[in-house]
Amino acid sequence: MQEPAQSTSTSRHVHSMSFLRYFLLALIVFGSTFGDVYLAKGMNQIGEISPSRWHDLLFAPLNPYVAFGIVLLMIFYLSYLASLSWADLSYIMPATTFGYVLTALLAHFMLGEHVPLTRWIGIIMITAGVGFITGGPSLTVIPTPEGVSPHLEAHP
């Protein structure tokens, strides 16, 4: 049974996390971050797209970096969909903001981008705020005449 975090007359919050669910959150972070980095790396190789070079977009997925980025973003998307089936959007999105730190690090080390101090400060501030959100409940349950949602009862 899920542990209720707090109750009100109309809804209650539950902690519904398990190893698999933390793993899905990690897939969201790593799939999105590495997918974006590989897309950027591939598109940097292809060069600037302009109206006269629009056809290069059609062949972009044939670039190995772009293709790998697309696969990673598909993993991100499937993990994201699965996560939204058992947690609130207001929990999932902040819980995955570590990707900002990882993206900045990878952009610097893999793509050679300069990340200014002001951007690092902003990234750290956003990431620090995540602790307040991820420590709370992951799902708001609104009782229905049929009872509690089946996916909550299936994962003790």
C-alpha positions as CSV (number, residue, x, y, z in Angstrom):
1,M,0.0,0.0,0.0
2,Q,1.2,3.5,-0.7
3,E,2.2,5.8,2.2
4,P,-0.1,8.9,2.3
5,A,1.8,12.1,2.8
6,Q,-1.1,14.3,3.7
7,S,-4.9,14.2,3.4
8,T,-7.6,16.6,2.6
9,S,-11.3,16.1,2.2
10,T,-11.0,16.1,-1.6
11,S,-7.5,14.6,-2.4
12,R,-4.5,13.0,-0.8
13,H,-0.8,12.9,-1.8
14,V,1.1,9.6,-2.0
15,H,4.8,8.7,-2.4
16,S,4.7,6.2,-5.2
17,M,8.5,5.9,-6.0
18,S,10.3,2.6,-6.5
19,F,13.6,1.6,-8.0
20,L,12.1,1.2,-11.5
21,R,10.5,4.7,-11.2
22,Y,13.8,6.3,-10.2
23,F,15.4,4.5,-13.1
24,L,12.8,6.0,-15.5
25,L,13.6,9.5,-14.1
26,A,17.2,8.8,-14.9
27,L,16.4,7.7,-18.4
28,I,14.4,10.9,-18.9
29,V,17.5,13.0,-17.8
30,F,20.1,11.0,-19.7
31,G,18.0,10.4,-22.8
32,S,17.1,14.1,-23.1
33,T,20.5,15.5,-22.3
34,F,22.6,13.1,-24.4
35,G,20.0,13.2,-27.2
36,D,20.2,17.0,-27.4
37,V,24.0,17.0,-27.2
38,Y,24.3,14.4,-30.1
39,L,21.7,16.3,-32.1
40,A,23.7,19.5,-31.7
41,K,27.0,17.7,-32.6
42,G,25.5,16.3,-35.7
43,M,23.8,19.5,-36.8
44,N,27.1,21.4,-36.2
45,Q,28.7,18.9,-38.7
46,I,25.9,19.5,-41.2
47,G,26.2,23.3,-41.0
48,E,23.8,26.1,-41.0
49,I,20.4,25.4,-42.5
50,S,19.1,28.2,-44.8
51,P,16.3,28.5,-47.2
52,S,18.6,27.4,-50.0
53,R,19.8,24.4,-48.0
54,W,16.4,23.3,-46.7
55,H,16.9,19.8,-48.2
56,D,19.7,19.2,-45.7
57,L,17.1,18.8,-43.0
58,L,15.7,15.8,-44.9
59,F,19.0,14.1,-44.8
60,A,20.0,15.2,-41.3
61,P,18.9,11.9,-39.7
62,L,21.4,10.1,-41.9
63,N,24.2,11.8,-39.9
64,P,25.3,9.2,-37.2
65,Y,25.3,11.8,-34.4
66,V,21.8,13.0,-35.4
67,A,20.6,9.4,-35.7
68,F,21.9,8.5,-32.3
69,G,20.4,11.7,-30.8
70,I,17.1,10.8,-32.2
71,V,17.2,7.3,-30.7
72,L,18.2,8.8,-27.3
73,L,15.3,11.3,-27.5
74,M,12.9,8.4,-28.3
75,I,14.1,6.7,-25.1
76,F,13.5,10.0,-23.3
77,Y,10.0,10.3,-24.7
78,L,8.9,6.8,-23.9
79,S,10.3,7.1,-20.3
80,Y,8.6,10.5,-20.0
81,L,5.2,9.0,-21.1
82,A,5.6,6.1,-18.7
83,S,6.5,8.5,-15.8
84,L,3.4,10.6,-16.4
85,S,1.3,7.6,-16.0
86,W,2.2,7.3,-12.3
87,A,3.3,10.8,-11.1
88,D,2.2,14.4,-11.4
89,L,3.7,16.6,-14.1
90,S,4.6,19.0,-11.4
91,Y,6.8,16.3,-9.9
92,I,8.3,14.8,-13.0
93,M,9.5,18.1,-14.7
94,P,11.4,19.5,-11.6
95,A,12.7,16.1,-10.7
96,T,14.5,15.9,-14.0
97,T,16.1,19.4,-13.9
98,F,19.5,17.8,-13.1
99,G,19.6,17.6,-16.9
100,Y,20.4,21.3,-17.0
101,V,23.6,20.7,-15.1
102,L,24.5,17.7,-17.2
103,T,23.6,19.6,-20.5
104,A,25.9,22.5,-19.6
105,L,28.8,20.1,-18.7
106,L,28.4,18.1,-21.8
107,A,28.0,21.3,-24.0
108,H,31.3,22.5,-22.5
109,F,33.3,19.3,-22.7
110,M,31.8,17.5,-25.7
111,L,30.9,20.5,-27.9
112,G,33.5,23.0,-26.8
113,E,30.9,25.6,-25.9
114,H,31.8,28.4,-23.5
115,V,29.3,28.4,-20.6
116,P,29.5,31.8,-18.8
117,L,29.5,32.2,-15.0
118,T,26.1,33.8,-15.0
119,R,24.6,30.7,-16.7
120,W,26.3,28.4,-14.2
121,I,24.8,30.4,-11.3
122,G,21.3,30.2,-12.9
123,I,21.7,26.4,-13.4
124,I,22.8,25.9,-9.8
125,M,19.9,28.0,-8.5
126,I,17.4,26.0,-10.5
127,T,18.9,22.7,-9.5
128,A,19.0,23.7,-5.8
129,G,15.3,24.4,-5.9
130,V,14.6,20.9,-7.1
131,G,15.3,19.5,-3.6
132,F,12.2,21.2,-2.3
133,I,10.0,19.6,-4.9
134,T,11.4,16.1,-5.1
135,G,11.3,15.6,-1.3
136,G,7.5,15.9,-1.5
137,P,4.8,13.5,-2.7
138,S,5.0,12.4,-6.3
139,L,1.2,11.9,-7.0
140,T,-2.0,13.6,-6.0
141,V,-4.9,11.2,-5.7
142,I,-8.5,12.4,-6.0
143,P,-10.9,9.7,-4.7
144,T,-13.5,8.5,-7.1
145,P,-16.6,6.3,-6.5
146,E,-14.6,3.4,-7.8
147,G,-11.8,3.9,-5.2
148,V,-8.1,4.6,-5.6
149,S,-6.5,4.4,-9.0
150,P,-5.5,0.8,-9.8
151,H,-1.8,1.7,-10.7
152,L,-1.3,2.8,-7.1
153,E,-2.5,-0.4,-5.6
154,A,-0.5,-2.5,-8.0
155,H,2.9,-1.1,-6.8
156,P,3.2,-1.5,-3.0
